[in-house]
Amino acid sequence: MKKSFLIAADRSNSGKTTITLGILSFLKKHNLSVAGFKCGPDYIDTLHLTRVSGSPAYNLDTIFETPQELKTTFSLAMNNVDVGVVEGVMGYFDGIDYATFKGSSYEVASILNLPVFLVLDVSGSSYSVASIVKGIVGLSKNAKVGGVILNNVASPLHESMVKSSIEYHTGIQVVGALKKGELPSLPSRHLGVYTALEVDDDFYDDLAKRVGLSVDIDRIIDVSNYQSDTAVIYKTKEQPKNKKAFVAFDEAFSFYYQHNLDYLAKLGYEVCFFSPMKDEAVDGADFVYLGGGYPELYADRLSSSKNTINSIVEYVNSDKPMLAECGGMIYLTKGIAKDGRFFDFCGVFDAACEMTKKREALGYVSVEGLGLRFSGIGHEFHYSRLRSVNEPYAFKIKKLTTKSEYLDGFVKNRTISSYTHFYFSSKNRDLIDFLFGGAL
């Protein structure tokens, strides 16, 4: 029988990512086929979930997808696995609307009927933790809280105090407790934790051991369930794979939604990964995808990748479709300023980029074309900004939360580039029409 559940927390930095990875790794080592999922638009955590589970990890995002699309994404990914483990985003109810909790882990759990297990950092508190659980249970009207996992427990006495209070006042069982400092942390930088390409297998093995000893995973599985939904919403025609989509994937470019790669395959593209870091060209491509990543960390090497640069410039001028998101857009500009140096890139667009010490953007945005029939939605997260722009901007961006507006992105021939990360769903029909001729 298939099982699925969601790991959430009352706030960020409570340990839900490491505990989720530990549970997945533990289940995999016990000969269960598993799949990891991530609520929201994060593309770094999904790399870790994929690495640990051995199955593609999908985002479950209620801003990007309709409820039916979300159900279909989840059900299709669950087809060939025994257990699905969903990692929440930020705090359990955190999203873009205080009244409806739109875009939150809670909304995902409600739509997919997932039992929720709360990770709570209990450092500096004891009996009062019960009030947090009681409040969450009271607000979680459409999703069941199945249990609580305590993190950063100071001592056996501390664990007993917190556990007794939670179970007495809420009736919710504590299914695990991890001592303070017991969980190793993923190293992080400005955009979040290091990618899975930078982490050794020993890290995941250690997580499996520690979480397996401290969390009653059997109890979690017993409480969990799975509700399938096999509705098919993508009406793309079956096409032979006689086209090639070249997708940049290496240490510098790795931020993609698995759903988008699947969508390319549905359109008849053979997905071929190439590496700008290895100076590989895009000769023979019918579509090129330059995703986000860390081009700033490898600017010197990318600047020296002349075969890649020349082939990309030639490709853009061939009037074939290309999508360049965030780091991908940066690579299409004249270059990037970093630490007092300037590194030359493709120069497709007459603009440059510079790294900043502060976060320039984070959150969901709507995207409207300027002189271009285009309306869509996406997500931004970056610590850089454009400068020396002598190119007409292509889009007006509006933040969904603050409603602030600004200009961004460029279009040349059939190349779309911007700081925005897009998701190939019904909410981005104009993007799909521009790139693929209205295939959705």
N, C-alpha and C positions, 0 to 999 in steps of 0.2 A: 504494500500500500504506500502510495506517495505521501510525503509530508512536506510542509512548508511553514515557515515562521519568520517573524521580523524581529531584529535586534535594534532597540531604540534606546534613547537616553533622555534625561531631562534637559541636557545642555551639551554643547560641543566639548571635546577634550575630556570625556568621561571614560574612554577606553573601549567604545563600541567597535571601532575598526579592528583593533588587535584581538578583541574577544571574538568577533565575527570570523576573522581569519583563523583563529585558533580552533573554533568549532568546525569550520569547513575542513581544515587540515586533519583534525581528529577523525571526522567521519570518513574522509577519503582513505586514511590509513586503516580504517576498519572495514574496508572493502565495500563501501557504499558509493554509488555514483552521485555526485553532488553538482549543484550549480549555484553560483553566487549572483546576487542582484544588488543594485545600489539605488536607493531613493534619490531623486533629484538629478542634477546635471553633471555631477562629478565624473571626470574621466580618468582620474589618477587611481582612485580606489578600485575601479573596475579592472584595472591592469593587475592589481594584487589579487582580486577575487578570481580572475581568470587563471593566473599563475598557480594559485593554491588548488583550485577545483579541477583544473584540466578541462573545463568547459567554458565556452564564451560567456562572459558576464554582461548582463544587460541593465541599462538604466530603466527605472520605473518612475516616470516623471509626469505628473498630472497637469503641468503647465504645457508641456510639449505634446501630450497625447490626450485624446478623449478617453473616457472610462472604458469604452469598448476596445479601443486600440490598446490600452494598458492591459486589459484582460487577455487579449490575443497575444501580445508580446510575451506575457508571463507564461501562458499556457503552451505556446510553441516552444519556449525555452525549457519547459519542464517535461516535454515529451519523452526524452531519453534519459532522465535521471530519477534517482530515488528521493532525493531531498533537495529542496530549494531553501537557501538561507538568504534573507533580504537584510541588508544593512541600511539603517535609517540615515537621515541627514539632519545635522544640527540637533536641536531639541525636538522632542516628539511632535509637538504642535507647531513648530516653526515653519512658516511659509510666507505667503505674500498678503494674507488677509487675516486680521485678528478675529473676525466674526465666524468665518467659515473654515479657517485653517487651510485654505487653498494652497496646494503645492507642498504639503507637509507629509511626513511619514505616516501620520495618523490617517490622512486621506487615502494613501496607498493601502494601508491595512484595512480600511473600511471597504474599499472597492474590491479587494481581492480576498476578503474574509480571512485575514491572516491573524493568528494569535501573536501577541506582542510580549516580548521579554525585555524588561527595562534594565539597563546598566546604570547603576548609580554610584557616583564617587562619594563615599561616605566619610571622607577625611574631615575631621573637625566637627562631627555631629554624631548623634546616637539615636535616642528615642524620636527626635524631631524628624528623622527621615520618613517615618510613617506618614507624616502630613503631606510630604511630597507625593508619595504613592497614592494616598487617598485622593488628593487633588487630581492627579492624572487619571485615576480610575473614574472619578466623577465626570470628567470632561470627555472621556473616551467612550461616548455613548454608542458608537457604531463599530467598535473594535474591542475585542476581549484582551485584557492584560492577563497573560498566562503565568507570569512569574517575575521574580526580581533577581538580578545578579549584582552582588555587592563588589565594589572595587575599592582598593586602598584601605582595607581593613587594618587597624593598628595592632590588634591582639585577639586571641580567642574570646576574651571577655567583651571586647568591643563588638565582635561579630555576633555574640549571643545577645547583647543588648539591642542591636539594630534589628536582628532577625526576629526576636520576640516581639518588639514593638510593631513591626510591619505586619506580622502574621496575626497578632491580636487585634489590631485596630482596622485592618483592611481585609483579612481573610485571604490575602495573596501570599503564595508560598515563595520563600527565598530558595532559589535553586542553585546558588553558587556564591562563593565568596573568595576573593583574591586578596592576598596580603599586600600591604603597601610596598611598592617597588617590585612586586612579583612579576608583573608584565613588562617585558622589554618594549621599548618604544621605537617606532620607525623614525629614522632621522628625517628632518624636514628642512625646507627652504621656503622662499617667498610665495610659491604657488601651492604649498602643501607638503605632504610627505614625499620622500624619494619615490621614484617610479619602481615598478617591479623589475625592470631591467637592471636596477642598481642594488638589488638586495639578494643575499645568498640564501640558498635552500635551508641552511642551518637555522636561520631566523624563523622560518615557518615551522620547522620541525620542533623548535623550542617552544613556540606558541602552542602547538598541538599538545605537547607533553604537559605544560603548565595548566592550560585551560582544561584538559582532560582530567587532571587530578583534582581540580578545584571547583568544577562546574558539573552538575548532574545532567549530563547531556542526554542520558536515557530518559530522564523525566521530561526534558524539553521535547524530545521526539514523541513521547506518549501523549503529551498535551496538544501537540500540533496536528494540523489537518491539511488537506489540499482540496480546493474547489476548482475544477477545470472549466475552461471555456474555450471551445474549439471554433468559434465563429471566425471566419476569414474576412478581413476588411480590405486587404490590398488586392485590387482587381487588375493587377498587371498581367499582361499576356505572357504565357510561357514562351521564352525565346531561347534559341540555341546560343551557347556562349561563344559568339564569333566576334566579340569586342573585348578590348582590354582596358581595365581601369588601373592606372598606376597610382599606388597609395604610398606616400613617403612614410617610412617607419624605421626609426633607429633611435639613438639616444637623444637626438635633437627634435624629432617629430614623432609623437606617439599618442596624442590626445584625440581619440576618435570614439564615436558611439558605435557599438557593435551593430545596432539596428541599421545604421547607415551603410555599413559594409554589406550586411545581408540584403539591403535594398538594391545595391548595385548588382549583386548576384541575381536577384529576381528580374532585373532588367536585361539580363543576358550578358553582363560583363564578367569576364574572368578577372578576379581581383589579384593583382600582381604587386607585391611590396617591393619598393626600391629604396635605396639609402643615399641621400645627399651626402652624408658623412663619408661614404665610400666612393663618392664622385660618380655615381651611377646615373646614366642618362634616361630620358623618358621616351626614347625613340620607339615608335610603334604603338604609342598610347592613343586610345580613343577618348579617354577621360583622365584627368590628373587631379588628385586630391592632396593638397598640402595642409595637413592638420596642424593643430597647435603643438606646443612643446617648449623646449628650452634652447632655441637657436642662439640666445645670448651667451649661454655657457660654452658653446662650441663655435663661436663666431669666427675665430681665426681659421679653423678647419673648413667651415662652410664657405668662407670667402675664397678658399683655395680650390674649391670643387668646381673647376672651370667646365668640365664636361656636363655636369648637372646644370650649371647656370646657363650655358649656351643652349642646351637642349630645351630648357624651360622657356627661354626667350623665343626660340624658334617655334615652340609649341603654341605659345600665346598668339603669335602672329599667324598661325595656321588657322585660326578661328575655330578651334575645337574647344569643348567645354572644360573649364577648370574651376575648382572651388579652393580658395585659400583662406584659412581661418586663423586669426590671431598670429601665432608664430609663423604660419604659412604666409600670411599677408606681409609680415615683416621681411620675410625672405624675398618677396617680390619687389620691395622698395630698393632704393639705391644702397641702403646699408644701415648699420646700427652703430651708435656712439656708446662706448662702454669704457669706463675706467680711463678716460682721457685719450682713447684711441678710436678710430673710425674704421669699421670693417665693411668692405664693399660686398654687396649682394647682387641680385639679378638686375635691378634697375628697370624693371618693367614699368613701374610707376615713379613719377618724378616727386618723390618724397623720401624722407629718412625717418629713422626711429631712434629714440634714446631711452635707456633704462632710467628708472627713477627709484628712489628709496622708499617711496610711499605707494600704497595701492592706488591705482588710477581708476579702476572700475571693478565692481563685483555685483552680479545680479542679473535677473531676467530683463530683457528689453524687447520692445517692438521695433520693427525695422520697416521704414517706408522709403520707397525709391524717390529720387529727385530726377524728374524727367524720364523716369523708367517705371513701367507698370510693375510694381513690386510691393508686396505687403507680407510681412512674416514675423516670426518670433524666434528669439534665441537667448543665449546666455553669454555674459562677458566676465572675464577675470584676468586682470593683467597688471603688471608693474612697469609698464612702458607707455610711451606716448609718441605720436607722430610729430615731426617737426619739418621745417623747410618744405612745406607742401606746395607744390606748383602744379597740382593735378586737381581737377574738379572732384569734389566729394560726390559719392553716388547715393548716400543714404542719410536720412534723418533718423536718429536713434532716440527712443524715449524709454526711460526706466519705468518698469511696471509699478514699482513701489513709490518712488518720489515724484514721478512724472517729469523729472528734469529732461531737457532735450539738448542734443548736440549733433554734430555732423561727423560722419565716419565712412571709411571704405571707398573703394574704387572699382570701376568696371572698365574693362577694355576688351573689345570683341566679345567673346563668350566666357571671359574670365571674371568671376566675382571674388572680391577680396574684402575682408573687413575684420575687425576685432571680434565680431560675433561668431559664436559656435552655433551652427544650425542643426536641426534634427529633421530627418526626412519623414514628415507625417502630414496629415491633412491640413495642419495649421501652417504649413509652408508650401502650399501649392504653387505659388508664383516662382519660388526658388527652383522647384522641381521642373516646372514648365520651362524656365530659362535654360536650365542645364540639360534636360533630357527630353524636352518636347512634350511636356504634359503627360508623363507616363503614369502618374498616380491615379 
